[in-house]
């Protein structure tokens, strides 16, 4: 193990986080966007994936359920968003990344009404 207290010593590249934390204004923007679109926003701190570390990752969940719709992170140059299924996409700002997210309305199943009950032609007596 290297002594990092000696002059000129540098931290190992693997110790540096690849992703950076979001600005407060960006977090407020994501929260407002999530509220308007019926999504839930979670912030994961010190998130690690595939041997890389991120200071902060935002998860967007569909409705109030646990199904994760996408994750968002940033580095010094760009903002990335990755849907649950698909490849990550690179944007210059959080606002631009949020514009790309397509929110599909939840399926409403309460408008189904039965026209009659199925019968098998056999009546059962009690």
N, C-alpha and C positions, 0 to 999 in steps of 0.2 A: 504494500500500500504506500502511495506517495505521501510525503509530508507537504501539505498545502500551506503551511505557515512560513515556509522559506520564500525568500524574495524571488519574484518572477514565476512562481508556481501558478498554474492555471487549473481550473476544475476540468475534470474529464468531460468530453462532449456528451457522453451518455447521461450525465447528471443535469444537463440543461434541458429545460422544457421546450418542446417544439412549438406548442401553442401558447398564446398569451391570454391574459384576462381581458374581458370586454370593458369598455368604458361604461360608467354609470348611465349615461344618456342612451347608449345602445341597449343596455339591459331594460331600461324603462320602455324603450321602443318595442322590444320583443314582447315584454309583458302586455303592453297595450294591444299589440297585434294579436297575441294569443287570446286575450279576453274577447276581442271583437270577432274572432273566428271560432270561438268555442273550443279552444285548445287549452292544454295545461302545459305550463313551462316549468321545467326543473333545471337547476344549475348544479352541475357536478364539478366539484373542486378536485384538483390533483388527479385528473382522470388519466388512466393509462390504457393504451391499446396498441397491439402489435409492436411492443418494445419501445413505444414512444410515449412521452409524457406531455400532458396538456395542463396548463394552469386552471383552465376553466372550459367546460363544454356545456352547451345549452341543449337540453332535450325537449322536443315538442311532442306532446302526447295527444292522441285523438280524443277529444272530449274529456271526460273525467276518468276514463278507463286507463288501463295500464299499457295499452298498445302504443309503442313508440312510433311516431310518424317519421321523425327525422332528428338528426343531431347537427349542431352548428358549432364551429370553433373558428379561431382566428390566429394568424401569426402577424409578423411585423408588416407584411405586404398585402394581405388579402383576408377575406372572410370565406369560409367553406361551409357548405351545407350538403349533407348526405341523407337521402331518403332511406327508409327502412329497406327497400329493395332498389338497388341502383348504385350508380357511381357518384362520388362527390363532385360538386360543381364549385367553381371559384368565382368570387365576386369582389368588387372593389369596396363595398360597404355593406353594413347590416341591412339597410333599407333596400338595397338592390337584391340581396339574398332573399329577403322576405317577399318581395314582389314575385319571385320565381316560384314560390310555394303555392301549389294548387290545393285548395281545401275543398274536398267533396262533401256535400251535405250527407248527414247520416240517413240511412234508409229508415223510413217510417213504416212500421208494420201494424200500427194500430188502426189503419184505415181499411183493413180487410174484414169483410162481413161474410158470414156463411149464408148461402142461399137455401141450404137444407142440410140435413144430416144424412150421411151415407147409410144405406141399408143393404144388408146381405140377403134379404128375402126371408130370413128365418127369424121368427119371433121367439124370444125366450120368456118362459113364465117363471114367476117368482115362487 
